[in-house]
Amino acid sequence: MRDRFNKMMGRTRYVVCRLFLHLAGSDVAPILGVLNSSAREAIDADGDLKVLGEGLVEICETLLRYDESWLSAANEGEVFWDEGDAGDFVNDLFSDSAERYGAEYDLNAPAGGAQSFSLPVTRNVIVMITVAYEGEVPDLETDLSNIPALKDALKALINLHYKDQFRAIQFHFSPAQLGDELTNDQLLQYYPELIPL
């Protein structure tokens, strides 16, 4: 009822949502290269939504290519009619994502190279994507704990970039550093909301 009233009054609808995707297997480590590259570009862009959106598109397309490695997922979100409240929620989700195990990105960490041959290869990768946008996107505002819905959600994120509807984009991932490992016990401890796909 409140949603309808706010729409009738011509108020802008802001949605803030976060999705988690857990990939597992011996071939998921290359995803970290895409994530690290996008993270470096995002830091260099200093908040430029166009650059962040292009990085998000690359991440979503990579995740879609690795769908056979998807093991579990979760999502959450809120609808706001006040831009300030939406911004506060984005900040809360950013802080929560950054505090999770292995999600602390070090800009000075090596980007890879010959030394990487001796480092352990993780079998688990968690990707956390937080976005804020204007309007309604049913494919993001639903339960994403099944593979078809998650594919639709990632495609919807790509479309939001091309429609210039984003107001905020953030992504975190674990492990964030080359050579770090995310164990099954750490997954249970730090990412308890994950639901098997």
C-alpha positions as CSV (number, residue, x, y, z in Angstrom):
1,M,0.0,0.0,0.0
2,R,2.8,2.4,0.9
3,D,4.7,1.6,-2.3
4,R,1.6,2.5,-4.4
5,F,1.1,5.7,-2.5
6,N,4.7,6.8,-3.0
7,K,4.5,6.0,-6.7
8,M,1.3,8.0,-7.0
9,M,3.0,10.9,-5.3
10,G,5.8,10.7,-8.0
11,R,8.5,9.8,-5.5
12,T,11.7,8.0,-6.7
13,R,12.0,4.4,-5.7
14,Y,15.5,3.3,-4.7
15,V,16.5,-0.3,-4.2
16,V,19.6,-1.4,-2.5
17,C,20.5,-5.1,-2.8
18,R,23.4,-7.4,-2.1
19,L,24.0,-10.8,-3.6
20,F,26.4,-13.5,-2.5
21,L,27.7,-16.2,-4.8
22,H,29.9,-19.1,-3.7
23,L,31.9,-20.9,-6.4
24,A,33.8,-24.1,-5.7
25,G,36.1,-26.4,-7.4
26,S,39.6,-26.8,-8.8
27,D,39.0,-24.4,-11.7
28,V,37.6,-21.3,-9.9
29,A,40.9,-19.6,-9.1
30,P,41.1,-17.8,-12.5
31,I,38.0,-15.8,-11.4
32,L,40.2,-14.1,-8.9
33,G,42.2,-12.6,-11.7
34,V,39.1,-10.9,-13.1
35,L,38.0,-9.8,-9.6
36,N,41.4,-8.3,-8.8
37,S,41.6,-6.5,-12.1
38,S,38.1,-5.0,-11.6
39,A,39.0,-4.0,-8.0
40,R,42.1,-2.2,-9.1
41,E,40.2,-0.3,-11.9
42,A,37.5,0.5,-9.4
43,I,40.0,2.0,-6.9
44,D,41.7,4.0,-9.7
45,A,38.2,5.2,-10.9
46,D,37.5,6.8,-7.5
47,G,33.8,6.2,-7.6
48,D,33.1,6.8,-11.4
49,L,29.9,4.8,-11.9
50,K,30.6,4.2,-15.6
51,V,33.9,2.5,-14.8
52,L,32.5,0.6,-11.9
53,G,29.6,-0.5,-14.1
54,E,32.0,-1.8,-16.8
55,G,33.8,-3.8,-14.1
56,L,30.6,-5.2,-12.8
57,V,29.5,-6.2,-16.3
58,E,32.8,-8.1,-16.7
59,I,32.4,-9.8,-13.3
60,C,28.8,-10.8,-14.1
61,E,29.7,-12.2,-17.5
62,T,32.6,-14.2,-15.9
63,L,30.3,-15.6,-13.2
64,L,27.8,-16.6,-15.9
65,R,30.5,-18.5,-17.7
66,Y,31.4,-20.4,-14.5
67,D,27.9,-21.4,-13.7
68,E,28.9,-25.1,-13.3
69,S,31.0,-24.0,-10.3
70,W,28.1,-22.3,-8.5
71,L,27.6,-24.0,-5.1
72,S,25.5,-21.7,-3.0
73,A,24.1,-18.2,-2.9
74,A,22.1,-15.6,-0.9
75,N,20.6,-12.2,-1.4
76,E,19.1,-9.4,0.6
77,G,17.7,-5.9,-0.1
78,E,15.5,-3.0,0.8
79,V,13.3,-0.5,-1.0
80,F,13.7,3.2,0.0
81,W,11.9,6.4,-0.9
82,D,14.6,8.6,0.5
83,E,18.0,8.8,-1.2
84,G,19.8,9.4,2.1
85,D,18.4,6.3,3.7
86,A,19.3,4.3,0.7
87,G,22.9,5.7,0.9
88,D,23.1,4.8,4.6
89,F,22.1,1.2,3.8
90,V,24.7,1.0,1.0
91,N,27.3,2.1,3.5
92,D,26.2,-0.5,6.1
93,L,26.4,-3.3,3.5
94,F,29.8,-2.1,2.3
95,S,31.1,-2.2,5.9
96,D,29.6,-5.6,6.5
97,S,31.0,-7.0,3.3
98,A,34.5,-5.6,3.9
99,E,34.6,-7.1,7.4
100,R,34.0,-10.6,6.2
101,Y,36.9,-13.1,6.2
102,G,39.3,-12.6,3.3
103,A,37.5,-9.6,1.8
104,E,40.1,-7.0,2.7
105,Y,41.6,-6.0,-0.6
106,D,45.3,-4.8,-0.5
107,L,46.1,-2.5,-3.3
108,N,49.8,-3.2,-2.9
109,A,49.5,-7.0,-3.2
110,P,51.2,-8.5,-6.2
111,A,48.9,-8.9,-9.3
112,G,50.4,-12.3,-10.0
113,G,53.5,-13.5,-11.9
114,A,56.1,-16.2,-11.6
115,Q,55.9,-16.5,-7.9
116,S,52.3,-17.6,-8.1
117,F,53.3,-21.1,-9.1
118,S,54.3,-21.9,-5.5
119,L,51.2,-20.5,-3.9
120,P,48.2,-22.6,-2.8
121,V,45.2,-22.4,-5.1
122,T,41.9,-21.8,-3.4
123,R,38.9,-24.1,-4.1
124,N,36.4,-21.7,-2.8
125,V,35.6,-18.1,-4.0
126,I,32.9,-15.8,-2.6
127,V,31.7,-12.8,-4.6
128,M,29.6,-10.2,-2.9
129,I,27.9,-7.6,-5.1
130,T,26.1,-4.6,-3.7
131,V,24.2,-2.2,-5.9
132,A,21.7,0.7,-5.5
133,Y,19.4,1.6,-8.4
134,E,16.3,3.6,-9.2
135,G,13.1,1.9,-10.3
136,E,12.0,-1.7,-10.2
137,V,13.8,-4.8,-11.3
138,P,11.8,-7.9,-10.5
139,D,14.8,-10.2,-11.3
140,L,16.8,-8.7,-8.5
141,E,13.9,-8.3,-6.0
142,T,13.2,-11.9,-5.5
143,D,14.7,-15.1,-3.9
144,L,17.9,-15.9,-5.8
145,S,18.6,-19.2,-4.1
146,N,18.2,-21.2,-7.4
147,I,20.3,-21.2,-10.5
148,P,17.8,-19.8,-13.1
149,A,16.9,-16.9,-10.8
150,L,20.6,-16.1,-10.2
151,K,21.4,-16.2,-13.9
152,D,18.5,-13.7,-14.5
153,A,19.7,-11.5,-11.7
154,L,23.3,-11.3,-13.1
155,K,21.8,-10.4,-16.5
156,A,19.6,-7.8,-14.9
157,L,22.8,-6.2,-13.3
158,I,24.4,-6.0,-16.8
159,N,21.2,-4.4,-18.2
160,L,21.1,-1.8,-15.3
161,H,24.6,-0.7,-16.3
162,Y,23.6,-0.1,-19.9
163,K,20.4,1.7,-18.9
164,D,22.4,4.0,-16.5
165,Q,20.2,3.2,-13.6
166,F,22.9,2.5,-11.0
167,R,23.4,4.9,-8.1
168,A,26.0,2.8,-6.3
169,I,28.1,-0.3,-7.2
170,Q,30.4,-2.2,-4.8
171,F,31.9,-5.6,-5.0
172,H,33.9,-7.6,-2.5
173,F,35.4,-11.1,-2.9
174,S,37.2,-13.7,-0.8
175,P,39.9,-14.6,-0.9
176,A,41.0,-11.2,-1.9
177,Q,44.8,-11.9,-1.9
178,L,46.8,-14.2,-4.1
179,G,47.8,-17.3,-2.1
180,D,45.0,-16.9,0.5
181,E,42.6,-19.8,0.9
182,L,38.9,-19.8,2.0
183,T,38.2,-23.0,3.8
184,N,34.9,-24.8,4.2
185,D,34.9,-24.0,7.9
186,Q,35.5,-20.3,7.2
187,L,32.6,-20.3,4.7
188,L,30.3,-21.6,7.4
189,Q,31.6,-19.1,10.0
190,Y,31.7,-15.9,7.9
191,Y,29.0,-16.5,5.3
192,P,26.2,-18.3,7.2
193,E,23.5,-17.0,5.0
194,L,24.5,-19.0,2.0
195,I,21.9,-21.5,0.7
196,P,22.9,-24.5,-1.5
197,L,21.9,-24.1,-5.1
